[in-house]
Amino acid sequence: MASKYAIMVLILLLSTAQSFQLLTNPTILSLEGLHSSKQPQNVFKLASRPSSTLRALQSTIIAEDAPTEINDPEKNVKWRDVLPSLIVACRPSNIPGAFLMSACGTYRACTLLNLPFVPTLMTWNMGLIFSCLSLVTATSMVVNDYFDARSGTDLVNLNKGATLLNKPMADGTVPLPYAKKFVSILYSTMLLLVCLLPQPGTRLGVVISSILTFLYTNQIKPFTFWKNVSCAVVIACTPLVGGVAVMNGNALTAKAARKLYFELLPLVSSVFFGILSREILMDIMDKDGDETASVMTIPVVYGAKFAAAVSTVFSGCMAGIVFRQCWLGYKVAGVMSAWKAGIGVFGAGVMFLRAFGVFMKAKKTEDERLPELPSLFEWVLNPNDGTITGKVSGSSQYEEGGMLTTSKVQEVGGSGEIEDGCAVVTESGSLYYLESGEFLENGGLMSEEEEDRARECIETAGKAVDEAKLTMILVLLSLS
């Protein structure tokens, strides 16, 4: 009965997609001009200051460097031209992972129920379940890219070349109306397949996952932390659905069913905590773009250091579950399960250490950050009286960007010479940081050292995210 109501809710969502703003936005402009030689090299070297800086910079980029409209509904584009790019946007590389997670849940259930794994996996019902899970994975990617293209989140992330390789809506290859129609086709196909599933439990799991993916970007994503939780729940449901499909296909007593759920819990919970940790690391990578689009992720609200600490805690939770299960399995099965325990401990340990490494990088970046001093841009030293004139930024007493002449410089930090990058103390006791480069409205630039440290932190998070795929596979194999 619950699955029937869930399907009705899904139909209602599909029929009222307009209310979730799946509309064409003709103001989305091409990113073509962003790669021109006219683009300032320091556009993306932004300070950790209010997001208004980023929004103002984004507006400047769009106005000056993006002259063509790419999402015009009347543009002469054929389906055969955009279909390959839409398939790329589905991230087909994620589908084997969804299959593996579902298969691990199925294998675990078959082991507990003494059922043959391969014949069970090759049944018609399991094929339907895998097809539904693949569609859930694909639609979540396309819908997320759709809203990110509309909001301009990927504009600031443009300097990360790998980010846009699988985002044809952001670079203008696919007009938004075609993406909207493609999403409708995917959801309609998934709805049809869900109706063919015989087990209520699997239908309910697939429908809940599809609803969460539909609501994720535009409804859940703006809420700090809950968007990470929803994503982790959707992925953690994958092995659960695979195991429940086996249970519903066999007559079990209530006691046996409860035991099966209990045995699947370590696998599901470890996937949940692992994905939650990985999602937060991905937010650290996309911090600038999310800040531009006013997406209040953990790194945007609390900083990369706090976000990396939270990610480390969740990866530690996953490692604790894996260590416990591997130890218990080794005690029961002895040497026969030693290899499974080994790969599980190795995978969980590597993921924890990588998350901790990101935390240490972020901690170093924040601890060594220059103090928040008012900055002077386009400054000029007055040799006659030793004062400095420039455009002030970050001061609570003076207008942002206004011209200011300080009192006589009394003390100079760093090398002792008045130059770019040094801090000065005036006779009135005021402290100023002398910035290089031109003044940017509503904010300044990061120093080169801060840029390097922030870049290292992002690169470390990227490596941790990439390695998390392999480490999660090892964890799945050890717990299944």
N, C-alpha and C positions, 0 to 999 in steps of 0.2 A: 504494500500500500504506500509506503514511504517513497519507493522508487517511482511510482506513478505520479505522485504529487511533484517530485523533483523534475520529472520529464515535462510536466505541465508548466513548471516554472521556467524551464529552459525554452519551451516553445514561446512563452510570453516574452522572454528576453529577446528572442530572435525577431519576434513580430514588432517589437518596440525598440529596435536598434537605434532609431533616430534619437530617442531620449538619452542615449548614452553618447551622443555627439559623434557618431560615425558618419560625419558629413564631410563633404569636400570643402577644403579651405583654400580658396584661390589666392590667398596671400602668401602661401609657402613658395619661396623663390628658389631659383637654382643656386647651387653651390659652386657653379662653374668658375666664377670669377675669383673664388677664394684662393686658387692656386697661382694666381698671376704674380708677376714679379713686383707689382705695386703693393702687395700685402706687407704690412710691417712685420718684421721678424719677431717682435716682442708681443704680438697680439695675444698669445695664449700664456704669457708669463705674468699671470695675474696674482695679485696679493691676496692673502687670506683676510679680506675685508668684506664689507657688506655686499650682498649679491646684487645691489643696484649697479655696482661697477660692471659686473658681468653682463647684466641686461643692457646697460648703455652701450657696452662694447659690441654686443650682439646686434643691436639696432644699427650701429655704425657699419658693421660688416655687411648686413643685408642691404642697407641703403646704397652703399658705395660699390660693392663688389658683386651683387647678384641681380643683374638687370633683366633676366628672362624668367618667365613664369613656366614652371614645368608641370603643374598640376591643373592645368586648364582642362575641364571636362570635354571641351570641343576639339581638343588637339587630335590630330589624325594619327592615332596609334592603334595598331592591330593587336589582337590577343596573342597571335603567334610571336609578336615582338616582345611582349612583356612576360609571357608564361615562363620562359627559362629563368628569368630574374626572380619571379615569384616563387618558383621552386627552390631557388637558392635561399630566398628569405625564409623558407620553412625550416632551414637548417637540417637537411637530411642526415647530417653527421650525428645528430642527437637521437635519431630513431634507434640505432643499435643499442644505445644505452638504455632506452626505455624498454626494449625487448629483453635486455639482460636483466634488468631489475624485475620485470614481470616473471621471467623464467626462473630467477633465484627464488622468488616467493613460491612459484609452482613446485620447484624442486624440494624446497623445505617442507611443503605440505605433503608431497608424495612420499618423502622419506618418513615422515611421522605416521602416515596412513598405510605404509607398506604397499604403495602403488607404483607401477612402472612409470618412470619419468618421461621417456621419449614418446611412447604411445599416448600418454596423457597430453603432452605438449602439442602433438600433431592432430588433435581433435579439431572439429569445426568450431566448437565454442571458444577454444583458446585462440584460434585464428581471428575470430571476431573481436575478442578482447584485445589482442595485439593491434588490430587495425584501429580500434577506438582509441587506444592509448597513443598510437602514432599520430592520429588526427588531433588529439588534445595537445600533444607536443608541438605539432606544426602550427596549429591555429594560435597558440600562445605566442609563438615567435612573430608571426605576421601581425597580430593585433598590437603587440608591444611596439614593433617598428612603425606601425601606422601612427600611433599617438605620439611617438618620439619624433617622427618626421613633422607632424603638425605643430608640436610645441617648440621645435628647434633645439631639442636636447643635444642632438648630434652635431650641431654647429660648433660648439666649443670643443667637442671631442674629435674634430676633424683632423687635428694634428696627429692623432693616433691612427696611422694608416690602416691597421688591421681592423679597426672598428667599423669602417665603412665598406669593407669588402663584401659583407653579407647583408648590406642594408641598401637595397636598390631604391627604396622610397626616399631615403635621405639624400642620395646623390642625384635624384631626378630621373633614374632609369624607368621607374614605374610610376605613372600618375596615380594619385590617391583614389580616384573613382574606381580604377581597375582593382586596386588592392581591396577596396570595400566590397566589391562584387565577389572577389576571390574568397574573402573571409566568409561571406554568406554561403557560398558553395560548400566550403569545408565544413561549416557548422551544420548545414542541412544534411550533408552526407553522414556526418557523425551521428546526428539525431536518428537517421534511418537505421544505422547499424546498432545503435543503443536499443532501439525497439526490437531488434532481432535477438538480443541477448536473452537467454532463458532464465538466468539466475537473478533474483531481485537484488542480492547483495552487490553483484558486479555492476548491474545497471545503476544502482545508487552511487557507487564509487566513481564511475565514469562521469555521471551527470554532475556530481558535486565538483569534480575536477574541472569539467568544462565550464561550469558557471564561474568558478574562481578565476580561471584564465581569462574569461570574457570581461569580468569586472576588474581584473588586476590593474591594468595600466591607468585607466581613467578614474577608477573609483577607489581602489585600495592603495595604489602606489603613493598617492600624496600623504598617506598616514605613516609616520615614522615607525619603523620596525615591523608593523603589521604586514607590509608588502613582502618582507622577507619571510615572515611566518607563513603567509598564504602560498608562496612559491614552494617552500619546503614541504608544506602539507600536501600539495598536489603531487610532488615527486615521490614523497614517502607513501602515498596511496598506491603507487604502481606495484611494488611487491605485495602489498596487502591484497590488491585486487587479484593478482595472480594466484595467491594462496587461497583466497576465499572462493575462487572459481572451482578449485579442486574440491573444497569442502562442500559446496552446494551441489556438486555433481555426484556426491555419494551420501548415502543415508548414514547420519551420525547421531549419536545420542547427544543430549545437551552437555553432558560432562565432557565428551570427546571434543565437541565443538569449542567449549571454553578452553580446553587444553591446547587445541590448535591455535586459537587466538593468542594465548599466552606464549606459545613457542614462536609465533611470528613477531611478537612484540620487540625483542632485541633487534631483529633485522630492520623492522620499520623505524624504530626510534634511532638507530645508528644512522640510517639514511637521512632522517629528519635533521638531526644535529649536524651531520656532515654537510648537507646542502645549505643549511642555515648559515654555517660558517663560510662556505664558499660564496653565497650570495652577498654577504657583508663585505667580503674582500672585493667582489666585483663592484660594489658601490664605491669603494675607495678608489678604484680605477676610474670611475665615471663621475667623480666628485664635482669637477668643474662644470660638466654638462648638466648634471642634476641641479646644481646651484643656479645655473642660468635659467632653467625651466621652473625654478622654485619647487623642485621635488625634495621634500624634507626627509632625506635619508639620514641614517645615523652619522656618516662622515660629515654631511652638510651641517647638521644641527650641533653635534658634539665634537666634531673634529676627527681626523684620521687616527689619532692615537687611541682615543676611546673606542672607536669602531674596531680597530685591530685587536684591542683587548677583549672586546665582546666576542669577536670571531675566534680568538684563542680559547676562550672559555667554552664555547660550543664545540670546537674541535676536541677540546679536552674531555667533554662529556661523551662524545663519540668514541674517543680512545678508551675511556673508562669502561664503556659497555663492551667494546671489542675485547679488551684485555680480560674482562671477567668471563665472557662467553668462551673465549679461546682457552682459558685456564680450566674452566669446567669441562669443556669438551676434551681437552688433553687428559684430564684425570680419568674420564670415563672410557675413552677409546684408546688411550695410550699412544704408542708410536704411530698408529695408523692415521691419526688426525694431527700429527705434529706439523706436517707441511701446511695444513690449513691454518693452524694457530700461528705459524711463523709468518705467512704472508699477511694475515690479518693484523698482527702486531706491527709488522713493518709498515703496512699501508697507513694505519691509524697514527703511528708514531711520526711518519714523514709529514702527514697532513698537519699534525699538531705543531711540529717544529717549524714548518713553513709559515703557519699563521703567527707563531711567536716571533719569527724573524721579521715579518711585516710590522708587528707591534714595536720591535726594537728600532726598526728604521723610522717609523712614525714618531716614536719617542725622541729619537735623536733629532729629527727634523724640528719638532716643537720645542725641545729643550734648548737648541742652539739658535732658535729664531731670534732675530734682533728685537729689542724691546719696541713696544708700540709708541714711537715718538712721532710728533708732527714732522712732516717731510716738506722740504723745499725743492721744487722742480724749477728747471730753467733758471737756476740761481746765478747771481753775479756778485763777486766780491768787490766791494767799494774800497779801493786801496787808500783813499784819503782818510777815512775814519774807521776802517776795519769792520764795517757793517756788511750785511749780506741782504740782497734783495732777490726775491723769487716768488713763485706761486706756491701758496701753502696748501697742504692737504693733511687731513686727519687731525685737525685742531678743533677743540671744543670752543675756542674763543674767537676764531676768525672764520670768515666765509670760505667755503671750499673753492679753491682755485683763485682766490683773491690775491692781489699783490701785497707783499709784506716786506718791510725793511726792519731787520732786527737791530737790536742795540749792538754795541761793539763786542766782537767775539773775544771771549776771555780764555777759553780752553778748547783744545781740539783733541778728539780721540783718535785711535788708530796710529798711523805713522807720525802724527803731529802736524801734518800739512793739511791745509784746507783743500779738499779734493772730493770728487764723487765717491760716495760710499762711506764717508766719515760722519761722525756725530760731533756737533759743536755745542758749547755752552756759552751763552751770552752774559753780559754784565748784569742783566736783570734776573739771571737765574733760569732762563728758559733754555730748553734743550730742543735741538732740531737735527733731523737726519737729512743730509744733502744727497738727493737722488740724482741719478744720471738719466738722460732721456727727457722727452717732453711730458708735460702734464696730461693725464687722462682724466676726463670728467668723472667725479665721484670716486676717485681712488687712484692709487699709485701702482708701481711695479714692484715685483719681488727682486731682491738682490740676486746676483748670479749664483752665489753660494746656496741661497735658499731654493732657487730654481733647481739646482743640481740635486739637493737633498730630497726635494719633493718628487723629482723625476725618478730618483733611485727607489723611493718608497712605492711609487706607482709600478715601476718595473718589477720590484719584488712581489707586489701583490699579483701582478699579471702572471709571473712564473708559478706562484702558489695556486692560482686559479687553474692554470693549464695542467699542473701536476695533480690537482685534486681529482680530475677525471680518472687517472690511472689508479690513484690511491683508493678511490671509492670502489673501483672494480675489485681491487684486492680485498677490501672489506666485505663486499658482497659475496665473493667466493668463499671467504673464511666463515661467514655466518650462515651460509645456505647449506 
